[in-house]
Amino acid sequence: MVIAASALSLLALLLAPILLIRYRKRWVAAFNSVVTNRITGRFAARLPGFGILTHVGRKSGRTALTGRWVREPQSLRSPASIGSSP
């Protein structure tokens, strides 16, 4: 009985992120904005293989910093912006 309960708990822990991403996309996006970006922003500038992406909100005009994993130095170039340019 204990083995079945622990196996069920393990299965629930493994399936929770998959189900959250599939059915609660806005919640996951909000979590990433608040928690993940703040954590990665602290070490992204100092660790090799990480960089900080700076972007400005289209409607709000707010500047946001996001820590990102960078594969190669050439990947730092971004394509032209989508939509009209100011």
N, CA, C and O of each residue as an XYZ file, in Angstrom:
344
protein
N       0.815     -1.193      0.000
C       0.000      0.000      0.000
C       0.861      1.260      0.000
O       0.553      2.231     -0.691
N       1.940      1.238      0.779
C       2.837      2.391      0.857
C       3.549      2.593     -0.468
O       3.762      3.729     -0.892
N       3.917      1.510     -1.122
C       4.591      1.596     -2.413
C       3.658      2.181     -3.464
O       4.089      2.990     -4.285
N       2.408      1.793     -3.452
C       1.444      2.322     -4.413
C       1.217      3.820     -4.191
O       1.101      4.583     -5.150
N       1.155      4.233     -2.929
C       0.947      5.651     -2.627
C       2.149      6.483     -3.049
O       1.994      7.579     -3.587
N       3.358      5.957     -2.802
C       4.551      6.709     -3.200
C       4.704      6.733     -4.721
O       5.176      7.727     -5.272
N       4.315      5.658     -5.407
C       4.363      5.642     -6.869
C       3.358      6.634     -7.451
O       3.651      7.312     -8.437
N       2.203      6.718     -6.856
C       1.190      7.673     -7.304
C       1.639      9.114     -7.063
O       1.396      9.987     -7.897
N       2.288      9.365     -5.937
C       2.812     10.699     -5.644
C       3.898     11.089     -6.627
O       3.947     12.230     -7.086
N       4.772     10.143     -6.953
C       5.833     10.401     -7.917
C       5.247     10.692     -9.298
O       5.708     11.603     -9.986
N       4.254      9.940     -9.699
C       3.597     10.162    -10.984
C       2.935     11.541    -11.026
O       2.999     12.224    -12.048
N       2.303     11.952     -9.934
C       1.668     13.272     -9.873
C       2.705     14.377     -9.974
O       2.469     15.384    -10.641
N       3.855     14.204     -9.317
C       4.916     15.205     -9.401
C       5.499     15.305    -10.806
O       5.863     16.394    -11.248
N       5.588     14.194    -11.502
C       6.139     14.210    -12.855
C       5.152     14.778    -13.867
O       5.565     15.415    -14.836
N       3.864     14.559    -13.661
C       2.869     15.030    -14.621
C       2.417     16.465    -14.390
O       1.870     17.087    -15.301
N       2.630     17.001    -13.202
C       2.151     18.349    -12.883
C       2.700     19.416    -13.821
O       1.910     20.220    -14.317
N       4.010     19.477    -14.099
C       4.491     20.517    -15.018
C       3.933     20.380    -16.430
O       3.654     21.383    -17.087
N       3.772     19.165    -16.894
C       3.236     18.947    -18.239
C       1.801     19.439    -18.317
O       1.424     20.112    -19.276
N       1.004     19.110    -17.320
C      -0.394     19.533    -17.321
C      -0.527     21.042    -17.137
O      -1.411     21.662    -17.729
N       0.344     21.636    -16.321
C       0.292     23.086    -16.143
C       0.602     23.808    -17.451
O      -0.077     24.772    -17.806
N       1.614     23.350    -18.159
C       1.980     23.995    -19.418
C       0.875     23.821    -20.448
O       0.626     24.720    -21.250
N       0.221     22.689    -20.431
C      -0.817     22.436    -21.433
C      -2.109     23.204    -21.155
O      -2.716     23.744    -22.080
N      -2.529     23.257    -19.907
C      -3.840     23.818    -19.600
C      -3.813     25.174    -18.885
O      -4.841     25.849    -18.837
N      -2.702     25.580    -18.345
C      -2.616     26.843    -17.599
C      -1.467     27.684    -18.139
O      -0.560     28.048    -17.392
N      -1.501     27.992    -19.424
C      -0.394     28.692    -20.058
C      -0.191     30.084    -19.478
O       0.952     30.491    -19.266
N      -1.252     30.822    -19.216
C      -1.109     32.170    -18.669
C      -0.529     32.125    -17.255
O       0.238     33.009    -16.873
N      -0.893     31.098    -16.472
C      -0.355     30.980    -15.134
C       1.142     30.707    -15.194
O       1.913     31.293    -14.435
N       1.553     29.821    -16.093
C       2.982     29.506    -16.249
C       3.739     30.744    -16.722
O       4.851     30.997    -16.258
N       3.156     31.520    -17.641
C       3.808     32.742    -18.122
C       3.963     33.759    -16.988
O       5.007     34.400    -16.866
N       2.937     33.904    -16.169
C       3.023     34.831    -15.039
C       4.068     34.358    -14.030
O       4.818     35.170    -13.487
N       4.119     33.070    -13.782
C       5.119     32.503    -12.868
C       6.522     32.770    -13.392
O       7.412     33.142    -12.628
N       6.726     32.580    -14.705
C       8.037     32.834    -15.294
C       8.421     34.300    -15.167
O       9.578     34.607    -14.881
N       7.477     35.210    -15.372
C       7.774     36.637    -15.253
C       8.199     37.002    -13.843
O       9.164     37.740    -13.645
N       7.486     36.489    -12.886
C       7.714     36.903    -11.508
C       8.873     36.145    -10.864
O       9.723     36.756    -10.216
N       8.917     34.848    -11.029
C       9.886     34.037    -10.284
C      11.126     33.715    -11.111
O      12.243     34.050    -10.717
N      10.934     33.071    -12.246
C      12.067     32.567    -13.014
C      12.951     33.691    -13.531
O      14.175     33.588    -13.455
N      12.359     34.771    -14.059
C      13.165     35.866    -14.589
C      13.975     36.555    -13.500
O      15.104     36.977    -13.747
N      13.423     36.674    -12.313
C      14.165     37.303    -11.216
C      15.333     36.438    -10.770
O      16.398     36.956    -10.433
N      15.143     35.132    -10.767
C      16.222     34.235    -10.350
C      17.326     34.213    -11.401
O      18.501     34.355    -11.064
N      16.964     34.037    -12.664
C      17.993     33.955    -13.707
C      18.657     35.304    -13.945
O      19.815     35.350    -14.359
N      17.952     36.402    -13.691
C      18.542     37.716    -13.885
C      19.702     38.002    -12.953
O      20.572     38.812    -13.275
N      19.728     37.350    -11.807
C      20.800     37.583    -10.837
C      22.136     37.003    -11.283
O      23.185     37.567    -10.973
N      22.113     35.884    -12.006
C      23.379     35.265    -12.383
C      23.633     35.241    -13.882
O      24.715     34.829    -14.299
N      22.689     35.660    -14.703
C      22.834     35.555    -16.152
C      23.978     36.409    -16.687
O      24.649     36.010    -17.639
N      24.206     37.556    -16.102
C      25.260     38.436    -16.603
C      26.653     37.919    -16.256
O      27.626     38.285    -16.916
N      26.762     37.088    -15.246
C      28.072     36.644    -14.773
C      28.493     35.264    -15.245
O      29.687     34.964    -15.269
N      27.547     34.419    -15.619
C      27.880     33.050    -15.998
C      28.123     32.927    -17.499
O      27.435     33.571    -18.292
N      29.088     32.110    -17.894
C      29.278     31.889    -19.328
C      28.107     31.085    -19.890
O      27.588     30.182    -19.234
N      27.706     31.421    -21.100
C      26.596     30.727    -21.729
C      25.247     31.372    -21.472
O      24.231     30.914    -21.994
N      25.226     32.437    -20.666
C      23.993     33.156    -20.383
C      24.133     34.606    -20.816
O      25.237     35.147    -20.868
N      23.020     35.220    -21.120
C      23.009     36.628    -21.491
C      21.727     37.260    -20.997
O      20.826     36.567    -20.527
N      21.644     38.579    -21.103
C      20.447     39.287    -20.680
C      19.811     39.924    -21.898
O      20.441     40.707    -22.610
N      18.567     39.582    -22.124
C      17.788     40.134    -23.226
C      17.007     41.328    -22.681
O      16.256     41.197    -21.713
N      17.189     42.496    -23.309
C      16.474     43.705    -22.914
C      15.418     43.993    -23.963
O      15.727     44.080    -25.151
N      14.196     44.138    -23.541
C      13.136     44.447    -24.498
C      12.169     45.447    -23.892
O      12.051     45.573    -22.673
N      11.477     46.158    -24.779
C      10.546     47.206    -24.366
C       9.142     46.758    -24.732
O       8.908     46.280    -25.842
N       8.212     46.909    -23.806
C       6.827     46.520    -24.042
C       6.200     47.324    -25.162
O       6.393     48.537    -25.253
N       5.464     46.656    -25.995
C       4.854     47.309    -27.155
C       3.814     48.343    -26.741
O       3.787     49.447    -27.285
N       2.963     47.996    -25.791
C       1.903     48.918    -25.373
C       2.290     49.729    -24.137
O       2.020     50.928    -24.070
N       2.913     49.088    -23.173
C       3.218     49.776    -21.924
C       4.476     50.625    -22.010
O       4.590     51.629    -21.307
N       5.417     50.245    -22.855
C       6.670     50.963    -22.955
C       7.648     50.635    -21.841
O       8.702     51.261    -21.733
N       7.301     49.645    -21.002
C       8.176     49.240    -19.904
C       9.371     48.465    -20.425
O       9.235     47.658    -21.345
N      10.525     48.699    -19.854
C      11.724     47.946    -20.200
C      11.792     46.720    -19.300
O      11.625     46.818    -18.085
N      12.037     45.572    -19.907
C      12.130     44.323    -19.148
C      13.450     43.639    -19.458
O      13.919     43.663    -20.596
N      14.040     43.034    -18.452
C      15.276     42.278    -18.604
C      14.969     40.809    -18.354
O      14.322     40.458    -17.367
N      15.440     39.956    -19.256
C      15.195     38.529    -19.142
C      16.512     37.791    -19.300
O      17.218     37.988    -20.289
N      16.849     36.949    -18.344
C      18.044     36.112    -18.463
C      17.796     34.988    -19.448
O      16.785     34.293    -19.352
N      18.691     34.801    -20.379
C      18.512     33.776    -21.420
C      19.774     32.943    -21.543
O      20.874     33.412    -21.252
N      19.603     31.699    -21.978
C      20.713     30.826    -22.306
C      21.090     31.097    -23.750
O      20.230     31.093    -24.630
N      22.379     31.335    -24.002
C      22.862     31.672    -25.337
C      23.767     30.547    -25.814
O      24.716     30.169    -25.127
N      23.468     30.013    -26.998
C      24.269     28.899    -27.512
C      25.587     29.360    -28.109
O      26.644     28.850    -27.739
N      25.541     30.302    -29.014
C      26.738     30.763    -29.709
C      26.729     32.284    -29.736
O      25.662     32.894    -29.669
N      27.887     32.899    -29.832
C      27.906     34.359    -29.918
C      27.120     34.894    -31.116
O      26.580     35.998    -31.039
N      27.038     34.151    -32.213
C      26.302     34.617    -33.383
C      24.800     34.687    -33.101
O      24.086     35.421    -33.785
N      24.313     33.952    -32.126
C      22.878     33.939    -31.863
C      22.410     35.185    -31.107
O      21.217     35.326    -30.841
N      23.327     36.088    -30.758
C      22.919     37.313    -30.081
C      22.239     38.289    -31.027
O      21.506     39.175    -30.586
N      22.475     38.135    -32.311
C      21.811     39.000    -33.282
C      20.352     38.604    -33.380
O      20.036     37.419    -33.490
N      19.470     39.569    -33.342
C      18.041     39.257    -33.428
C      17.513     39.711    -34.781
O      18.054     40.639    -35.382
N      16.463     39.064    -35.258
C      15.876     39.486    -36.542
C      15.213     40.849    -36.406
O      15.036     41.359    -35.299
N      14.852     41.426    -37.533
C      14.177     42.719    -37.531
C      12.878     42.616    -36.724
O      12.254     41.557    -36.656
N      12.496     43.714    -36.129
C      11.301     43.699    -35.296
C      10.064     43.456    -36.151
O      10.024     43.805    -37.331
N       9.076     42.861    -35.540
C       7.829     42.534    -36.236
C       6.895     43.728    -36.093
O       6.769     44.297    -35.009
N       6.262     44.096    -37.153
C       5.326     45.225    -37.110
C       5.995     46.500    -37.578
O       7.085     46.478    -38.150
N       5.333     47.596    -37.327
C       5.859     48.872    -37.791
C       6.913     49.406    -36.836
O       6.846     49.182    -35.628
N       7.877     50.107    -37.391
C       8.939     50.716    -36.583
C       8.533     52.130    -36.211
O       7.882     52.825    -36.990
N       8.923     52.553    -35.009
C       8.582     53.933    -34.614
C       9.448     54.945    -35.339
O       9.299     56.149    -35.129
